Amino acid sequence: MTPPYFQQIMDGERRAIIAEMTAATAHQPFGAVVDIATVRDKPTLFRARHPVNLEALGDGSFVQVTPTIEAKVLWVRTDNDKYRESYGQFLALFHPGGPGAIPSDLHVDHLYNRERARTFALNYIRMGLVPGSPNTSHGAGYEKKRTHGVGRVGRDRSIDTVMMLKALGFRSPPMRGTVTGEMRAFAALLGPQIGIEPGQLLQEIANLVEVANFEPSD
């Protein structure tokens, strides 16, 4: 069982993602950006209602603090190999009173594929605390398929619907395209909160799996 302190951290990070989706019409939260100022300034209308403070940690990482939705989010540099230590510093400073080391069955995870971020010259990636089993399933499934791919270098990227599955603690969709009970539970949970029909979310997942399975010819 996850210790209450860490469960509260995960619950808060999940609420922040959902709040950003709900409040920022037609915009999914950023997952990786070139300039950290982007998460402070965009989307413009959303940030006018929900201003962000960026707090530097000193190792090149930043914490996105959005008081109106009670959100505290860690962003690390793509080349930061000590991101787990950065997350520990983030917890100590912004969530004091914890029991100590992060349990081994919880993963400090990049909410955008790190190798793709390198490929697309994106300098900062949003982090989150994710249960080990869902994270491992995504690493062996969808994320593995999306490690390489085509896209415009230097364009900021959002957390897509499949990565939402992971962020909310659900396992990767099967790459063969079948719909699982977890996927239905995810769509039923998220859909009403962001004003999207569960069926539409399932279709978005299917579309992303199809893209992940596409291998362009040489």
LINFENFEN-V270747 format. One record per residue. RES is the residue in three letters. SS is DSSP state (H for helix, E for strand, - for the rest). OMEGA is omega as a letter, one per 30 degrees, with the letter a starting at -180 (NA if undefined). Layout:
# LINFENFEN-V270747
RES;SS;OMEGA, RES;SS;OMEGA
This chain:
# LINFENFEN-V270747
MET;-;a, THR;-;l, PRO;-;a, PRO;H;a, TYR;H;a, PHE;H;l, GLN;H;l, GLN;H;l, ILE;H;a, MET;H;l, ASP;H;l, GLY;H;l, GLU;H;l, ARG;H;l, ARG;H;a, ALA;H;l, ILE;H;a, ILE;H;l, ALA;H;l, GLU;H;l, MET;H;a, THR;H;a, ALA;H;a, ALA;-;a, THR;-;l, ALA;-;l, HIS;-;l, GLN;-;a, PRO;-;l, PHE;E;l, GLY;E;l, ALA;E;a, VAL;E;l, VAL;-;a, ASP;-;a, ILE;-;l, ALA;H;l, THR;H;a, VAL;H;l, ARG;H;a, ASP;H;a, LYS;-;f, PRO;-;a, THR;H;a, LEU;H;l, PHE;H;a, ARG;H;l, ALA;H;l, ARG;H;a, HIS;-;a, PRO;-;a, VAL;-;l, ASN;E;l, LEU;E;a, GLU;E;a, ALA;E;l, LEU;-;l, GLY;-;l, ASP;-;a, GLY;-;l, SER;-;l, PHE;E;l, VAL;E;l, GLN;E;a, VAL;E;l, THR;E;a, PRO;H;a, THR;H;l, ILE;H;l, GLU;-;a, ALA;E;l, LYS;E;a, VAL;E;l, LEU;E;l, TRP;E;l, VAL;E;l, ARG;E;a, THR;-;a, ASP;-;a, ASN;-;l, ASP;-;l, LYS;-;a, TYR;H;l, ARG;H;l, GLU;H;l, SER;H;l, TYR;H;l, GLY;H;l, GLN;H;l, PHE;H;l, LEU;H;a, ALA;H;a, LEU;H;a, PHE;H;l, HIS;-;a, PRO;-;l, GLY;-;a, GLY;-;a, PRO;-;a, GLY;-;a, ALA;-;l, ILE;-;l, PRO;-;a, SER;-;a, ASP;-;l, LEU;E;a, HIS;E;l, VAL;E;a, ASP;E;l, HIS;E;l, LEU;-;l, TYR;-;a, ASN;-;a, ARG;H;l, GLU;H;l, ARG;H;l, ALA;H;l, ARG;H;a, THR;H;a, PHE;-;l, ALA;-;l, LEU;-;a, ASN;-;a, TYR;E;a, ILE;E;l, ARG;E;a, MET;E;l, GLY;E;l, LEU;E;a, VAL;E;l, PRO;E;a, GLY;H;a, SER;H;l, PRO;H;a, ASN;H;l, THR;H;a, SER;H;l, HIS;H;l, GLY;H;l, ALA;H;a, GLY;-;a, TYR;H;a, GLU;H;l, LYS;H;l, LYS;H;a, ARG;-;a, THR;-;l, HIS;-;a, GLY;-;a, VAL;-;a, GLY;-;a, ARG;-;l, VAL;-;l, GLY;-;l, ARG;-;l, ASP;-;a, ARG;E;l, SER;E;l, ILE;-;a, ASP;-;a, THR;H;l, VAL;H;l, MET;H;l, MET;H;l, LEU;H;a, LYS;H;a, ALA;H;a, LEU;-;l, GLY;-;l, PHE;-;a, ARG;-;a, SER;-;l, PRO;-;l, PRO;-;a, MET;-;l, ARG;-;l, GLY;-;l, THR;-;l, VAL;-;a, THR;-;l, GLY;H;l, GLU;H;l, MET;H;l, ARG;H;l, ALA;H;l, PHE;H;a, ALA;H;l, ALA;H;l, LEU;H;a, LEU;H;a, GLY;H;a, PRO;H;a, GLN;H;a, ILE;H;l, GLY;-;l, ILE;-;l, GLU;-;l, PRO;H;l, GLY;H;l, GLN;H;l, LEU;H;l, LEU;H;l, GLN;H;l, GLU;H;l, ILE;H;l, ALA;H;l, ASN;H;a, LEU;H;l, VAL;H;l, GLU;H;l, VAL;H;a, ALA;H;a, ASN;H;a, PHE;-;l, GLU;-;a, PRO;-;l, SER;-;a, ASP;-;NA
